[in-house]
Amino acid sequence: MFKKTEVGEHLPDNGRVLITCKNGKVTALRNIYDDEHVASLKSLLELAEQAGCVVVQSGKTKI
């Protein structure tokens, strides 16, 4: 853990990073790779539907 003001010392020169904070301290840093995306579940479902997928809740399908 380290202070938020110290986060710059731990960041890569290039790229995206996911930062987790707790009680005003940085508790985790994770590099986000080029083949990864970060989104909420709602956003992911919206993107899937826009791509033509049908999103169905488990157990709600009738054949």
PDB file of N, CA, C, O and CB in Angstrom:
ATOM      1  N   MET A   1       0.836  -1.188   0.000  1.00  0.00           N
ATOM      2  CA  MET A   1       0.000   0.000   0.000  1.00  0.00           C
ATOM      3  C   MET A   1       0.877   1.246   0.000  1.00  0.00           C
ATOM      4  O   MET A   1       1.954   1.276   0.595  1.00  0.00           O
ATOM      5  CB  MET A   1      -0.949   0.001   1.215  1.00  0.00           C
ATOM      6  N   PHE A   2       0.388   2.258  -0.677  1.00  0.00           N
ATOM      7  CA  PHE A   2       1.103   3.523  -0.675  1.00  0.00           C
ATOM      8  C   PHE A   2       0.116   4.661  -0.860  1.00  0.00           C
ATOM      9  O   PHE A   2      -1.035   4.438  -1.238  1.00  0.00           O
ATOM     10  CB  PHE A   2       2.181   3.550  -1.776  1.00  0.00           C
ATOM     11  N   LYS A   3       0.564   5.878  -0.594  1.00  0.00           N
ATOM     12  CA  LYS A   3      -0.300   7.052  -0.686  1.00  0.00           C
ATOM     13  C   LYS A   3      -0.633   7.361  -2.140  1.00  0.00           C
ATOM     14  O   LYS A   3       0.143   7.057  -3.046  1.00  0.00           O
ATOM     15  CB  LYS A   3       0.367   8.265  -0.025  1.00  0.00           C
ATOM     16  N   LYS A   4      -1.806   7.973  -2.352  1.00  0.00           N
ATOM     17  CA  LYS A   4      -2.222   8.340  -3.710  1.00  0.00           C
ATOM     18  C   LYS A   4      -1.214   9.290  -4.361  1.00  0.00           C
ATOM     19  O   LYS A   4      -1.022   9.255  -5.576  1.00  0.00           O
ATOM     20  CB  LYS A   4      -3.616   8.991  -3.683  1.00  0.00           C
ATOM     21  N   THR A   5      -0.583  10.119  -3.568  1.00  0.00           N
ATOM     22  CA  THR A   5       0.382  11.072  -4.113  1.00  0.00           C
ATOM     23  C   THR A   5       1.644  10.378  -4.638  1.00  0.00           C
ATOM     24  O   THR A   5       2.408  10.979  -5.393  1.00  0.00           O
ATOM     25  CB  THR A   5       0.759  12.095  -3.048  1.00  0.00           C
ATOM     26  N   GLU A   6       1.868   9.127  -4.247  1.00  0.00           N
ATOM     27  CA  GLU A   6       3.034   8.365  -4.675  1.00  0.00           C
ATOM     28  C   GLU A   6       2.748   7.473  -5.885  1.00  0.00           C
ATOM     29  O   GLU A   6       3.648   6.782  -6.362  1.00  0.00           O
ATOM     30  CB  GLU A   6       3.536   7.520  -3.532  1.00  0.00           C
ATOM     31  N   VAL A   7       1.510   7.477  -6.386  1.00  0.00           N
ATOM     32  CA  VAL A   7       1.118   6.537  -7.437  1.00  0.00           C
ATOM     33  C   VAL A   7       1.949   6.697  -8.707  1.00  0.00           C
ATOM     34  O   VAL A   7       2.219   5.709  -9.390  1.00  0.00           O
ATOM     35  CB  VAL A   7      -0.347   6.715  -7.766  1.00  0.00           C
ATOM     36  N   GLY A   8       2.356   7.913  -9.035  1.00  0.00           N
ATOM     37  CA  GLY A   8       3.127   8.152 -10.245  1.00  0.00           C
ATOM     38  C   GLY A   8       4.428   7.378 -10.295  1.00  0.00           C
ATOM     39  O   GLY A   8       4.901   7.033 -11.379  1.00  0.00           O
ATOM     40  N   GLU A   9       5.012   7.100  -9.150  1.00  0.00           N
ATOM     41  CA  GLU A   9       6.262   6.346  -9.086  1.00  0.00           C
ATOM     42  C   GLU A   9       6.079   4.892  -9.510  1.00  0.00           C
ATOM     43  O   GLU A   9       7.050   4.220  -9.857  1.00  0.00           O
ATOM     44  CB  GLU A   9       6.831   6.403  -7.680  1.00  0.00           C
ATOM     45  N   HIS A  10       4.837   4.403  -9.483  1.00  0.00           N
ATOM     46  CA  HIS A  10       4.567   2.988  -9.737  1.00  0.00           C
ATOM     47  C   HIS A  10       3.883   2.734 -11.077  1.00  0.00           C
ATOM     48  O   HIS A  10       3.588   1.587 -11.415  1.00  0.00           O
ATOM     49  CB  HIS A  10       3.715   2.432  -8.633  1.00  0.00           C
ATOM     50  N   LEU A  11       3.631   3.792 -11.841  1.00  0.00           N
ATOM     51  CA  LEU A  11       2.939   3.636 -13.116  1.00  0.00           C
ATOM     52  C   LEU A  11       3.924   3.348 -14.242  1.00  0.00           C
ATOM     53  O   LEU A  11       5.064   3.810 -14.209  1.00  0.00           O
ATOM     54  CB  LEU A  11       2.124   4.889 -13.437  1.00  0.00           C
ATOM     55  N   PRO A  12       3.480   2.579 -15.243  1.00  0.00           N
ATOM     56  CA  PRO A  12       4.359   2.338 -16.404  1.00  0.00           C
ATOM     57  C   PRO A  12       4.482   3.601 -17.250  1.00  0.00           C
ATOM     58  O   PRO A  12       3.662   4.512 -17.138  1.00  0.00           O
ATOM     59  CB  PRO A  12       3.818   1.168 -17.271  1.00  0.00           C
ATOM     60  N   ASP A  13       5.493   3.651 -18.083  1.00  0.00           N
ATOM     61  CA  ASP A  13       5.684   4.813 -18.965  1.00  0.00           C
ATOM     62  C   ASP A  13       4.602   4.896 -20.030  1.00  0.00           C
ATOM     63  O   ASP A  13       4.240   5.991 -20.461  1.00  0.00           O
ATOM     64  CB  ASP A  13       7.055   4.753 -19.632  1.00  0.00           C
ATOM     65  N   ASN A  14       4.087   3.762 -20.455  1.00  0.00           N
ATOM     66  CA  ASN A  14       3.038   3.701 -21.467  1.00  0.00           C
ATOM     67  C   ASN A  14       2.004   2.663 -21.047  1.00  0.00           C
ATOM     68  O   ASN A  14       2.329   1.683 -20.376  1.00  0.00           O
ATOM     69  CB  ASN A  14       3.629   3.362 -22.867  1.00  0.00           C
ATOM     70  N   GLY A  15       0.759   2.890 -21.449  1.00  0.00           N
ATOM     71  CA  GLY A  15      -0.268   1.886 -21.196  1.00  0.00           C
ATOM     72  C   GLY A  15      -1.353   2.381 -20.262  1.00  0.00           C
ATOM     73  O   GLY A  15      -1.351   3.524 -19.804  1.00  0.00           O
ATOM     74  N   ARG A  16      -2.293   1.459 -19.997  1.00  0.00           N
ATOM     75  CA  ARG A  16      -3.426   1.756 -19.132  1.00  0.00           C
ATOM     76  C   ARG A  16      -3.289   0.957 -17.845  1.00  0.00           C
ATOM     77  O   ARG A  16      -2.769  -0.159 -17.848  1.00  0.00           O
ATOM     78  CB  ARG A  16      -4.770   1.439 -19.841  1.00  0.00           C
ATOM     79  N   VAL A  17      -3.762   1.538 -16.742  1.00  0.00           N
ATOM     80  CA  VAL A  17      -3.641   0.909 -15.437  1.00  0.00           C
ATOM     81  C   VAL A  17      -4.958   1.040 -14.688  1.00  0.00           C
ATOM     82  O   VAL A  17      -5.576   2.105 -14.692  1.00  0.00           O
ATOM     83  CB  VAL A  17      -2.486   1.534 -14.626  1.00  0.00           C
ATOM     84  N   LEU A  18      -5.385  -0.031 -14.050  1.00  0.00           N
ATOM     85  CA  LEU A  18      -6.550  -0.019 -13.173  1.00  0.00           C
ATOM     86  C   LEU A  18      -6.027   0.160 -11.751  1.00  0.00           C
ATOM     87  O   LEU A  18      -5.162  -0.595 -11.308  1.00  0.00           O
ATOM     88  CB  LEU A  18      -7.413  -1.342 -13.318  1.00  0.00           C
ATOM     89  N   ILE A  19      -6.543   1.150 -11.040  1.00  0.00           N
ATOM     90  CA  ILE A  19      -6.065   1.472  -9.692  1.00  0.00           C
ATOM     91  C   ILE A  19      -7.182   1.197  -8.695  1.00  0.00           C
ATOM     92  O   ILE A  19      -8.319   1.620  -8.902  1.00  0.00           O
ATOM     93  CB  ILE A  19      -5.593   2.958  -9.599  1.00  0.00           C
ATOM     94  N   THR A  20      -6.862   0.492  -7.618  1.00  0.00           N
ATOM     95  CA  THR A  20      -7.813   0.226  -6.549  1.00  0.00           C
ATOM     96  C   THR A  20      -7.365   0.981  -5.303  1.00  0.00           C
ATOM     97  O   THR A  20      -6.207   0.885  -4.895  1.00  0.00           O
ATOM     98  CB  THR A  20      -7.931  -1.303  -6.267  1.00  0.00           C
ATOM     99  N   CYS A  21      -8.296   1.739  -4.696  1.00  0.00           N
ATOM    100  CA  CYS A  21      -7.990   2.507  -3.486  1.00  0.00           C
ATOM    101  C   CYS A  21      -8.890   2.051  -2.345  1.00  0.00           C
ATOM    102  O   CYS A  21     -10.030   1.639  -2.558  1.00  0.00           O
ATOM    103  CB  CYS A  21      -8.162   4.028  -3.737  1.00  0.00           C
ATOM    104  N   LYS A  22      -8.362   2.131  -1.143  1.00  0.00           N
ATOM    105  CA  LYS A  22      -9.145   1.840   0.055  1.00  0.00           C
ATOM    106  C   LYS A  22      -8.654   2.752   1.168  1.00  0.00           C
ATOM    107  O   LYS A  22      -7.459   2.814   1.458  1.00  0.00           O
ATOM    108  CB  LYS A  22      -9.031   0.330   0.466  1.00  0.00           C
ATOM    109  N   ASN A  23      -9.585   3.450   1.781  1.00  0.00           N
ATOM    110  CA  ASN A  23      -9.259   4.363   2.881  1.00  0.00           C
ATOM    111  C   ASN A  23      -8.173   5.373   2.496  1.00  0.00           C
ATOM    112  O   ASN A  23      -7.286   5.678   3.293  1.00  0.00           O
ATOM    113  CB  ASN A  23      -8.810   3.567   4.100  1.00  0.00           C
ATOM    114  N   GLY A  24      -8.256   5.886   1.264  1.00  0.00           N
ATOM    115  CA  GLY A  24      -7.318   6.913   0.834  1.00  0.00           C
ATOM    116  C   GLY A  24      -5.942   6.411   0.432  1.00  0.00           C
ATOM    117  O   GLY A  24      -5.053   7.215   0.152  1.00  0.00           O
ATOM    118  N   LYS A  25      -5.748   5.103   0.398  1.00  0.00           N
ATOM    119  CA  LYS A  25      -4.464   4.519   0.012  1.00  0.00           C
ATOM    120  C   LYS A  25      -4.663   3.660  -1.228  1.00  0.00           C
ATOM    121  O   LYS A  25      -5.714   3.044  -1.403  1.00  0.00           O
ATOM    122  CB  LYS A  25      -3.854   3.680   1.174  1.00  0.00           C
ATOM    123  N   VAL A  26      -3.653   3.622  -2.081  1.00  0.00           N
ATOM    124  CA  VAL A  26      -3.688   2.748  -3.244  1.00  0.00           C
ATOM    125  C   VAL A  26      -3.346   1.343  -2.765  1.00  0.00           C
ATOM    126  O   VAL A  26      -2.279   1.112  -2.197  1.00  0.00           O
ATOM    127  CB  VAL A  26      -2.695   3.233  -4.366  1.00  0.00           C
ATOM    128  N   THR A  27      -4.265   0.405  -3.000  1.00  0.00           N
ATOM    129  CA  THR A  27      -4.057  -0.973  -2.531  1.00  0.00           C
ATOM    130  C   THR A  27      -3.638  -1.916  -3.655  1.00  0.00           C
ATOM    131  O   THR A  27      -3.085  -2.985  -3.398  1.00  0.00           O
ATOM    132  CB  THR A  27      -5.325  -1.496  -1.878  1.00  0.00           C
ATOM    133  N   ALA A  28      -3.906  -1.514  -4.924  1.00  0.00           N
ATOM    134  CA  ALA A  28      -3.533  -2.395  -6.034  1.00  0.00           C
ATOM    135  C   ALA A  28      -3.423  -1.604  -7.332  1.00  0.00           C
ATOM    136  O   ALA A  28      -4.151  -0.636  -7.555  1.00  0.00           O
ATOM    137  CB  ALA A  28      -4.559  -3.534  -6.192  1.00  0.00           C
ATOM    138  N   LEU A  29      -2.508  -2.030  -8.171  1.00  0.00           N
ATOM    139  CA  LEU A  29      -2.359  -1.522  -9.534  1.00  0.00           C
ATOM    140  C   LEU A  29      -2.354  -2.728 -10.453  1.00  0.00           C
ATOM    141  O   LEU A  29      -1.720  -3.741 -10.157  1.00  0.00           O
ATOM    142  CB  LEU A  29      -1.046  -0.658  -9.704  1.00  0.00           C
ATOM    143  N   ARG A  30      -3.066  -2.619 -11.575  1.00  0.00           N
ATOM    144  CA  ARG A  30      -3.072  -3.716 -12.540  1.00  0.00           C
ATOM    145  C   ARG A  30      -2.971  -3.145 -13.944  1.00  0.00           C
ATOM    146  O   ARG A  30      -3.779  -2.303 -14.334  1.00  0.00           O
ATOM    147  CB  ARG A  30      -4.349  -4.586 -12.392  1.00  0.00           C
ATOM    148  N   ASN A  31      -1.981  -3.598 -14.705  1.00  0.00           N
ATOM    149  CA  ASN A  31      -1.852  -3.183 -16.099  1.00  0.00           C
ATOM    150  C   ASN A  31      -3.023  -3.741 -16.894  1.00  0.00           C
ATOM    151  O   ASN A  31      -3.399  -4.901 -16.727  1.00  0.00           O
ATOM    152  CB  ASN A  31      -0.501  -3.657 -16.702  1.00  0.00           C
ATOM    153  N   ILE A  32      -3.601  -2.907 -17.764  1.00  0.00           N
ATOM    154  CA  ILE A  32      -4.643  -3.345 -18.677  1.00  0.00           C
ATOM    155  C   ILE A  32      -3.968  -3.522 -20.030  1.00  0.00           C
ATOM    156  O   ILE A  32      -3.449  -2.562 -20.600  1.00  0.00           O
ATOM    157  CB  ILE A  32      -5.851  -2.318 -18.744  1.00  0.00           C
ATOM    158  N   TYR A  33      -3.975  -4.735 -20.538  1.00  0.00           N
ATOM    159  CA  TYR A  33      -3.267  -5.048 -21.769  1.00  0.00           C
ATOM    160  C   TYR A  33      -4.076  -4.633 -22.996  1.00  0.00           C
ATOM    161  O   TYR A  33      -5.275  -4.370 -22.899  1.00  0.00           O
ATOM    162  CB  TYR A  33      -2.950  -6.537 -21.829  1.00  0.00           C
ATOM    163  N   ASP A  34      -3.415  -4.575 -24.147  1.00  0.00           N
ATOM    164  CA  ASP A  34      -4.045  -4.107 -25.381  1.00  0.00           C
ATOM    165  C   ASP A  34      -5.267  -4.936 -25.771  1.00  0.00           C
ATOM    166  O   ASP A  34      -6.190  -4.414 -26.398  1.00  0.00           O
ATOM    167  CB  ASP A  34      -3.040  -4.128 -26.508  1.00  0.00           C
ATOM    168  N   ASP A  35      -5.285  -6.217 -25.410  1.00  0.00           N
ATOM    169  CA  ASP A  35      -6.406  -7.068 -25.781  1.00  0.00           C
ATOM    170  C   ASP A  35      -7.483  -7.141 -24.685  1.00  0.00           C
ATOM    171  O   ASP A  35      -8.357  -8.007 -24.729  1.00  0.00           O
ATOM    172  CB  ASP A  35      -5.902  -8.461 -26.100  1.00  0.00           C
ATOM    173  N   GLU A  36      -7.417  -6.235 -23.707  1.00  0.00           N
ATOM    174  CA  GLU A  36      -8.388  -6.208 -22.617  1.00  0.00           C
ATOM    175  C   GLU A  36      -9.159  -4.888 -22.617  1.00  0.00           C
ATOM    176  O   GLU A  36      -8.654  -3.855 -23.056  1.00  0.00           O
ATOM    177  CB  GLU A  36      -7.684  -6.416 -21.264  1.00  0.00           C
ATOM    178  N   HIS A  37     -10.384  -4.947 -22.117  1.00  0.00           N
ATOM    179  CA  HIS A  37     -11.224  -3.770 -21.960  1.00  0.00           C
ATOM    180  C   HIS A  37     -11.841  -3.809 -20.574  1.00  0.00           C
ATOM    181  O   HIS A  37     -12.106  -4.887 -20.041  1.00  0.00           O
ATOM    182  CB  HIS A  37     -12.322  -3.701 -23.064  1.00  0.00           C
ATOM    183  N   VAL A  38     -12.070  -2.652 -19.991  1.00  0.00           N
ATOM    184  CA  VAL A  38     -12.703  -2.560 -18.683  1.00  0.00           C
ATOM    185  C   VAL A  38     -14.052  -1.886 -18.868  1.00  0.00           C
ATOM    186  O   VAL A  38     -14.136  -0.795 -19.432  1.00  0.00           O
ATOM    187  CB  VAL A  38     -11.809  -1.775 -17.664  1.00  0.00           C
ATOM    188  N   ALA A  39     -15.118  -2.542 -18.388  1.00  0.00           N
ATOM    189  CA  ALA A  39     -16.465  -1.986 -18.536  1.00  0.00           C
ATOM    190  C   ALA A  39     -17.363  -2.558 -17.452  1.00  0.00           C
ATOM    191  O   ALA A  39     -17.060  -3.591 -16.854  1.00  0.00           O
ATOM    192  CB  ALA A  39     -17.047  -2.290 -19.946  1.00  0.00           C
ATOM    193  N   SER A  40     -18.463  -1.875 -17.210  1.00  0.00           N
ATOM    194  CA  SER A  40     -19.459  -2.403 -16.295  1.00  0.00           C
ATOM    195  C   SER A  40     -20.209  -3.549 -16.977  1.00  0.00           C
ATOM    196  O   SER A  40     -20.161  -3.682 -18.200  1.00  0.00           O
ATOM    197  CB  SER A  40     -20.440  -1.288 -15.840  1.00  0.00           C
ATOM    198  N   LEU A  41     -20.885  -4.357 -16.207  1.00  0.00           N
ATOM    199  CA  LEU A  41     -21.684  -5.440 -16.776  1.00  0.00           C
ATOM    200  C   LEU A  41     -22.772  -4.880 -17.684  1.00  0.00           C
ATOM    201  O   LEU A  41     -23.046  -5.434 -18.748  1.00  0.00           O
ATOM    202  CB  LEU A  41     -22.308  -6.297 -15.662  1.00  0.00           C
ATOM    203  N   LYS A  42     -23.386  -3.788 -17.265  1.00  0.00           N
ATOM    204  CA  LYS A  42     -24.430  -3.159 -18.082  1.00  0.00           C
ATOM    205  C   LYS A  42     -23.873  -2.757 -19.447  1.00  0.00           C
ATOM    206  O   LYS A  42     -24.504  -3.013 -20.473  1.00  0.00           O
ATOM    207  CB  LYS A  42     -25.014  -1.923 -17.359  1.00  0.00           C
ATOM    208  N   SER A  43     -22.703  -2.134 -19.466  1.00  0.00           N
ATOM    209  CA  SER A  43     -22.088  -1.722 -20.732  1.00  0.00           C
ATOM    210  C   SER A  43     -21.756  -2.929 -21.598  1.00  0.00           C
ATOM    211  O   SER A  43     -21.955  -2.890 -22.812  1.00  0.00           O
ATOM    212  CB  SER A  43     -20.820  -0.903 -20.471  1.00  0.00           C
ATOM    213  N   LEU A  44     -21.255  -3.997 -20.994  1.00  0.00           N
ATOM    214  CA  LEU A  44     -20.922  -5.208 -21.735  1.00  0.00           C
ATOM    215  C   LEU A  44     -22.165  -5.801 -22.393  1.00  0.00           C
ATOM    216  O   LEU A  44     -22.124  -6.204 -23.555  1.00  0.00           O
ATOM    217  CB  LEU A  44     -20.269  -6.239 -20.808  1.00  0.00           C
ATOM    218  N   LEU A  45     -23.273  -5.854 -21.647  1.00  0.00           N
ATOM    219  CA  LEU A  45     -24.518  -6.389 -22.199  1.00  0.00           C
ATOM    220  C   LEU A  45     -25.038  -5.511 -23.326  1.00  0.00           C
ATOM    221  O   LEU A  45     -25.529  -6.029 -24.329  1.00  0.00           O
ATOM    222  CB  LEU A  45     -25.577  -6.518 -21.104  1.00  0.00           C
ATOM    223  N   GLU A  46     -24.942  -4.191 -23.183  1.00  0.00           N
ATOM    224  CA  GLU A  46     -25.370  -3.278 -24.245  1.00  0.00           C
ATOM    225  C   GLU A  46     -24.543  -3.482 -25.503  1.00  0.00           C
ATOM    226  O   GLU A  46     -25.093  -3.502 -26.604  1.00  0.00           O
ATOM    227  CB  GLU A  46     -25.265  -1.821 -23.777  1.00  0.00           C
ATOM    228  N   LEU A  47     -23.227  -3.636 -25.359  1.00  0.00           N
ATOM    229  CA  LEU A  47     -22.364  -3.876 -26.514  1.00  0.00           C
ATOM    230  C   LEU A  47     -22.717  -5.200 -27.198  1.00  0.00           C
ATOM    231  O   LEU A  47     -22.743  -5.277 -28.427  1.00  0.00           O
ATOM    232  CB  LEU A  47     -20.888  -3.878 -26.086  1.00  0.00           C
ATOM    233  N   ALA A  48     -22.985  -6.233 -26.410  1.00  0.00           N
ATOM    234  CA  ALA A  48     -23.351  -7.530 -26.972  1.00  0.00           C
ATOM    235  C   ALA A  48     -24.645  -7.416 -27.776  1.00  0.00           C
ATOM    236  O   ALA A  48     -24.754  -7.970 -28.869  1.00  0.00           O
ATOM    237  CB  ALA A  48     -23.503  -8.581 -25.855  1.00  0.00           C
ATOM    238  N   GLU A  49     -25.621  -6.697 -27.229  1.00  0.00           N
ATOM    239  CA  GLU A  49     -26.893  -6.530 -27.935  1.00  0.00           C
ATOM    240  C   GLU A  49     -26.710  -5.717 -29.214  1.00  0.00           C
ATOM    241  O   GLU A  49     -27.323  -6.036 -30.232  1.00  0.00           O
ATOM    242  CB  GLU A  49     -27.924  -5.851 -27.024  1.00  0.00           C
ATOM    243  N   GLN A  50     -25.887  -4.683 -29.183  1.00  0.00           N
ATOM    244  CA  GLN A  50     -25.620  -3.882 -30.375  1.00  0.00           C
ATOM    245  C   GLN A  50     -24.925  -4.713 -31.451  1.00  0.00           C
ATOM    246  O   GLN A  50     -25.051  -4.430 -32.642  1.00  0.00           O
ATOM    247  CB  GLN A  50     -24.764  -2.662 -30.017  1.00  0.00           C
ATOM    248  N   ALA A  51     -24.189  -5.743 -31.023  1.00  0.00           N
ATOM    249  CA  ALA A  51     -23.495  -6.616 -31.966  1.00  0.00           C
ATOM    250  C   ALA A  51     -24.425  -7.716 -32.492  1.00  0.00           C
ATOM    251  O   ALA A  51     -24.000  -8.562 -33.278  1.00  0.00           O
ATOM    252  CB  ALA A  51     -22.261  -7.241 -31.299  1.00  0.00           C
ATOM    253  N   GLY A  52     -25.689  -7.707 -32.061  1.00  0.00           N
ATOM    254  CA  GLY A  52     -26.651  -8.683 -32.556  1.00  0.00           C
ATOM    255  C   GLY A  52     -26.844  -9.894 -31.680  1.00  0.00           C
ATOM    256  O   GLY A  52     -27.574 -10.811 -32.056  1.00  0.00           O
ATOM    257  N   CYS A  53     -26.212  -9.928 -30.520  1.00  0.00           N
ATOM    258  CA  CYS A  53     -26.391 -11.056 -29.603  1.00  0.00           C
ATOM    259  C   CYS A  53     -27.691 -10.880 -28.828  1.00  0.00           C
ATOM    260  O   CYS A  53     -28.152  -9.762 -28.595  1.00  0.00           O
ATOM    261  CB  CYS A  53     -25.184 -11.179 -28.629  1.00  0.00           C
ATOM    262  N   VAL A  54     -28.264 -12.008 -28.437  1.00  0.00           N
ATOM    263  CA  VAL A  54     -29.455 -11.984 -27.608  1.00  0.00           C
ATOM    264  C   VAL A  54     -29.024 -12.400 -26.210  1.00  0.00           C
ATOM    265  O   VAL A  54     -28.519 -13.506 -26.016  1.00  0.00           O
ATOM    266  CB  VAL A  54     -30.584 -12.924 -28.176  1.00  0.00           C
ATOM    267  N   VAL A  55     -29.219 -11.527 -25.246  1.00  0.00           N
ATOM    268  CA  VAL A  55     -28.816 -11.796 -23.872  1.00  0.00           C
ATOM    269  C   VAL A  55     -30.043 -12.270 -23.111  1.00  0.00           C
ATOM    270  O   VAL A  55     -31.033 -11.546 -23.007  1.00  0.00           O
ATOM    271  CB  VAL A  55     -28.185 -10.532 -23.200  1.00  0.00           C
ATOM    272  N   VAL A  56     -29.977 -13.499 -22.574  1.00  0.00           N
ATOM    273  CA  VAL A  56     -31.111 -14.109 -21.886  1.00  0.00           C
ATOM    274  C   VAL A  56     -30.667 -14.541 -20.494  1.00  0.00           C
ATOM    275  O   VAL A  56     -29.603 -15.138 -20.327  1.00  0.00           O
ATOM    276  CB  VAL A  56     -31.674 -15.320 -22.690  1.00  0.00           C
ATOM    277  N   GLN A  57     -31.484 -14.236 -19.511  1.00  0.00           N
ATOM    278  CA  GLN A  57     -31.176 -14.623 -18.141  1.00  0.00           C
ATOM    279  C   GLN A  57     -31.229 -16.147 -18.019  1.00  0.00           C
ATOM    280  O   GLN A  57     -32.114 -16.783 -18.590  1.00  0.00           O
ATOM    281  CB  GLN A  57     -32.162 -13.956 -17.144  1.00  0.00           C
ATOM    282  N   SER A  58     -30.305 -16.723 -17.292  1.00  0.00           N
ATOM    283  CA  SER A  58     -30.230 -18.170 -17.114  1.00  0.00           C
ATOM    284  C   SER A  58     -31.552 -18.722 -16.582  1.00  0.00           C
ATOM    285  O   SER A  58     -32.124 -18.180 -15.637  1.00  0.00           O
ATOM    286  CB  SER A  58     -29.082 -18.534 -16.163  1.00  0.00           C
ATOM    287  N   GLY A  59     -32.026 -19.798 -17.194  1.00  0.00           N
ATOM    288  CA  GLY A  59     -33.259 -20.431 -16.752  1.00  0.00           C
ATOM    289  C   GLY A  59     -34.517 -19.800 -17.320  1.00  0.00           C
ATOM    290  O   GLY A  59     -35.617 -20.268 -17.025  1.00  0.00           O
ATOM    291  N   LYS A  60     -34.393 -18.755 -18.121  1.00  0.00           N
ATOM    292  CA  LYS A  60     -35.557 -18.038 -18.657  1.00  0.00           C
ATOM    293  C   LYS A  60     -35.841 -18.380 -20.120  1.00  0.00           C
ATOM    294  O   LYS A  60     -36.744 -17.802 -20.726  1.00  0.00           O
ATOM    295  CB  LYS A  60     -35.345 -16.541 -18.520  1.00  0.00           C
ATOM    296  N   THR A  61     -35.073 -19.318 -20.694  1.00  0.00           N
ATOM    297  CA  THR A  61     -35.280 -19.649 -22.099  1.00  0.00           C
ATOM    298  C   THR A  61     -36.308 -20.762 -22.242  1.00  0.00           C
ATOM    299  O   THR A  61     -36.348 -21.691 -21.435  1.00  0.00           O
ATOM    300  CB  THR A  61     -33.959 -20.059 -22.756  1.00  0.00           C
ATOM    301  N   LYS A  62     -37.134 -20.660 -23.271  1.00  0.00           N
ATOM    302  CA  LYS A  62     -38.107 -21.708 -23.594  1.00  0.00           C
ATOM    303  C   LYS A  62     -37.851 -22.144 -25.021  1.00  0.00           C
ATOM    304  O   LYS A  62     -37.767 -21.318 -25.930  1.00  0.00           O
ATOM    305  CB  LYS A  62     -39.587 -21.212 -23.408  1.00  0.00           C
ATOM    306  N   ILE A  63     -37.730 -23.428 -25.209  1.00  0.00           N
ATOM    307  CA  ILE A  63     -37.475 -23.952 -26.560  1.00  0.00           C
ATOM    308  C   ILE A  63     -38.709 -24.675 -27.057  1.00  0.00           C
ATOM    309  O   ILE A  63     -38.713 -25.194 -28.174  1.00  0.00           O
ATOM    310  CB  ILE A  63     -36.245 -24.906 -26.574  1.00  0.00           C
TER     311      ILE A  63
END
